[in-house]
Amino acid sequence: MEAKLKRTYEAKGRIMKALSHPTRLFIVDQLRDQPRCVRELTKMIGHDISTVSKHLSVLRNAGIVTDQKKGTQVFYVLRIPCVLEFLKCAEKVLKANADELASAATV
Protein backbone atom coordinates (compact mmCIF):
# COMPACT_ATOMS: atom_id res chain seq x y z
CA MET A 1 0.00 0.00 0.00
CA GLU A 2 1.40 3.38 -0.95
CA ALA A 3 2.12 5.95 1.75
CA LYS A 4 -0.62 8.41 0.76
CA LEU A 5 -3.27 5.69 0.75
CA LYS A 6 -2.01 4.41 4.09
CA ARG A 7 -2.31 7.91 5.63
CA THR A 8 -5.86 8.16 4.31
CA TYR A 9 -6.84 4.87 5.96
CA GLU A 10 -5.09 5.88 9.18
CA ALA A 11 -7.11 9.11 9.24
CA LYS A 12 -10.33 7.17 8.65
CA GLY A 13 -9.30 4.80 11.44
CA ARG A 14 -8.95 7.74 13.86
CA ILE A 15 -12.50 8.80 13.06
CA MET A 16 -13.80 5.27 13.55
CA LYS A 17 -11.88 4.99 16.82
CA ALA A 18 -13.46 8.21 18.06
CA LEU A 19 -16.87 6.70 17.34
CA SER A 20 -16.01 3.35 18.94
CA HIS A 21 -17.17 4.22 22.46
CA PRO A 22 -20.83 3.92 23.52
CA THR A 23 -20.78 7.26 25.35
CA ARG A 24 -19.39 9.06 22.31
CA LEU A 25 -22.02 7.43 20.10
CA PHE A 26 -24.66 8.65 22.54
CA ILE A 27 -23.24 12.18 22.42
CA VAL A 28 -23.27 12.20 18.61
CA ASP A 29 -26.87 10.98 18.65
CA GLN A 30 -27.86 13.68 21.16
CA LEU A 31 -26.33 16.37 18.95
CA ARG A 32 -28.56 15.23 16.08
CA ASP A 33 -31.23 17.88 16.66
CA GLN A 34 -29.55 20.67 18.56
CA PRO A 35 -26.31 21.91 20.09
CA ARG A 36 -25.77 20.86 23.69
CA CYS A 37 -23.58 22.21 26.46
CA VAL A 38 -21.28 20.07 28.60
CA ARG A 39 -23.52 20.36 31.67
CA GLU A 40 -26.55 19.19 29.74
CA LEU A 41 -24.67 16.21 28.28
CA THR A 42 -23.22 15.40 31.71
CA LYS A 43 -26.72 15.25 33.19
CA MET A 44 -27.95 13.04 30.34
CA ILE A 45 -24.99 10.65 30.49
CA GLY A 46 -24.66 10.43 34.26
CA HIS A 47 -20.85 10.70 34.39
CA ASP A 48 -18.77 13.46 35.90
CA ILE A 49 -18.05 16.56 33.84
CA SER A 50 -14.38 15.70 33.33
CA THR A 51 -15.26 12.35 31.75
CA VAL A 52 -17.81 13.92 29.42
CA SER A 53 -15.34 16.68 28.53
CA LYS A 54 -12.74 14.03 27.63
CA HIS A 55 -15.22 12.28 25.33
CA LEU A 56 -16.07 15.61 23.69
CA SER A 57 -12.37 16.31 23.24
CA VAL A 58 -11.89 12.98 21.43
CA LEU A 59 -14.83 13.79 19.12
CA ARG A 60 -13.54 17.32 18.52
CA ASN A 61 -10.00 16.13 17.75
CA ALA A 62 -11.40 13.67 15.22
CA GLY A 63 -13.31 16.50 13.52
CA ILE A 64 -16.74 15.10 14.35
CA VAL A 65 -17.92 17.92 16.59
CA THR A 66 -17.05 21.55 17.00
CA ASP A 67 -17.63 23.88 19.91
CA GLN A 68 -19.29 27.26 19.99
CA LYS A 69 -18.92 29.60 22.94
CA LYS A 70 -22.09 31.46 23.94
CA GLY A 71 -21.55 33.65 26.95
CA THR A 72 -19.99 31.51 29.66
CA GLN A 73 -21.14 28.22 28.18
CA VAL A 74 -19.63 26.07 25.47
CA PHE A 75 -22.04 24.28 23.17
CA TYR A 76 -21.13 21.32 21.01
CA VAL A 77 -22.48 20.79 17.53
CA LEU A 78 -22.02 18.09 14.90
CA ARG A 79 -19.46 19.44 12.47
CA ILE A 80 -20.43 17.05 9.70
CA PRO A 81 -23.98 15.73 10.26
CA CYS A 82 -23.50 12.93 7.71
CA VAL A 83 -21.88 10.95 10.56
CA LEU A 84 -25.48 10.19 11.55
CA GLU A 85 -25.75 8.11 8.38
CA PHE A 86 -23.04 5.87 9.82
CA LEU A 87 -25.17 5.37 12.93
CA LYS A 88 -28.15 4.44 10.75
CA CYS A 89 -25.96 1.97 8.89
CA ALA A 90 -24.82 0.42 12.18
CA GLU A 91 -28.46 0.00 13.20
CA LYS A 92 -29.17 -1.80 9.90
CA VAL A 93 -26.25 -4.17 10.53
CA LEU A 94 -27.59 -4.88 14.04
CA LYS A 95 -31.04 -5.62 12.66
CA ALA A 96 -29.67 -7.88 9.92
CA ASN A 97 -27.62 -9.78 12.50
CA ALA A 98 -30.65 -10.15 14.79
CA ASP A 99 -32.82 -11.31 11.88
CA GLU A 100 -30.18 -13.84 10.88
CA LEU A 101 -29.93 -15.19 14.43
CA ALA A 102 -33.71 -15.40 14.74
CA SER A 103 -33.90 -17.23 11.41
CA ALA A 104 -31.20 -19.70 12.47
CA ALA A 105 -32.98 -20.33 15.78
CA THR A 106 -36.19 -21.38 14.01
CA VAL A 107 -34.44 -23.97 11.83
C-alpha positions as CSV (number, residue, x, y, z in Angstrom):
1,M,0.0,0.0,0.0
2,E,1.4,3.4,-1.0
3,A,2.1,6.0,1.8
4,K,-0.6,8.4,0.8
5,L,-3.3,5.7,0.8
6,K,-2.0,4.4,4.1
7,R,-2.3,7.9,5.6
8,T,-5.9,8.2,4.3
9,Y,-6.8,4.9,6.0
10,E,-5.1,5.9,9.2
11,A,-7.1,9.1,9.2
12,K,-10.3,7.2,8.6
13,G,-9.3,4.8,11.4
14,R,-8.9,7.7,13.9
15,I,-12.5,8.8,13.1
16,M,-13.8,5.3,13.5
17,K,-11.9,5.0,16.8
18,A,-13.5,8.2,18.1
19,L,-16.9,6.7,17.3
20,S,-16.0,3.4,18.9
21,H,-17.2,4.2,22.5
22,P,-20.8,3.9,23.5
23,T,-20.8,7.3,25.3
24,R,-19.4,9.1,22.3
25,L,-22.0,7.4,20.1
26,F,-24.7,8.7,22.5
27,I,-23.2,12.2,22.4
28,V,-23.3,12.2,18.6
29,D,-26.9,11.0,18.7
30,Q,-27.9,13.7,21.2
31,L,-26.3,16.4,18.9
32,R,-28.6,15.2,16.1
33,D,-31.2,17.9,16.7
34,Q,-29.5,20.7,18.6
35,P,-26.3,21.9,20.1
36,R,-25.8,20.9,23.7
37,C,-23.6,22.2,26.5
38,V,-21.3,20.1,28.6
39,R,-23.5,20.4,31.7
40,E,-26.6,19.2,29.7
41,L,-24.7,16.2,28.3
42,T,-23.2,15.4,31.7
43,K,-26.7,15.3,33.2
44,M,-28.0,13.0,30.3
45,I,-25.0,10.7,30.5
46,G,-24.7,10.4,34.3
47,H,-20.9,10.7,34.4
48,D,-18.8,13.5,35.9
49,I,-18.1,16.6,33.8
50,S,-14.4,15.7,33.3
51,T,-15.3,12.3,31.7
52,V,-17.8,13.9,29.4
53,S,-15.3,16.7,28.5
54,K,-12.7,14.0,27.6
55,H,-15.2,12.3,25.3
56,L,-16.1,15.6,23.7
57,S,-12.4,16.3,23.2
58,V,-11.9,13.0,21.4
59,L,-14.8,13.8,19.1
60,R,-13.5,17.3,18.5
61,N,-10.0,16.1,17.8
62,A,-11.4,13.7,15.2
63,G,-13.3,16.5,13.5
64,I,-16.7,15.1,14.3
65,V,-17.9,17.9,16.6
66,T,-17.0,21.6,17.0
67,D,-17.6,23.9,19.9
68,Q,-19.3,27.3,20.0
69,K,-18.9,29.6,22.9
70,K,-22.1,31.5,23.9
71,G,-21.6,33.7,26.9
72,T,-20.0,31.5,29.7
73,Q,-21.1,28.2,28.2
74,V,-19.6,26.1,25.5
75,F,-22.0,24.3,23.2
76,Y,-21.1,21.3,21.0
77,V,-22.5,20.8,17.5
78,L,-22.0,18.1,14.9
79,R,-19.5,19.4,12.5
80,I,-20.4,17.1,9.7
81,P,-24.0,15.7,10.3
82,C,-23.5,12.9,7.7
83,V,-21.9,11.0,10.6
84,L,-25.5,10.2,11.6
85,E,-25.7,8.1,8.4
86,F,-23.0,5.9,9.8
87,L,-25.2,5.4,12.9
88,K,-28.2,4.4,10.8
89,C,-26.0,2.0,8.9
90,A,-24.8,0.4,12.2
91,E,-28.5,0.0,13.2
92,K,-29.2,-1.8,9.9
93,V,-26.2,-4.2,10.5
94,L,-27.6,-4.9,14.0
95,K,-31.0,-5.6,12.7
96,A,-29.7,-7.9,9.9
97,N,-27.6,-9.8,12.5
98,A,-30.6,-10.2,14.8
99,D,-32.8,-11.3,11.9
100,E,-30.2,-13.8,10.9
101,L,-29.9,-15.2,14.4
102,A,-33.7,-15.4,14.7
103,S,-33.9,-17.2,11.4
104,A,-31.2,-19.7,12.5
105,A,-33.0,-20.3,15.8
106,T,-36.2,-21.4,14.0
107,V,-34.4,-24.0,11.8
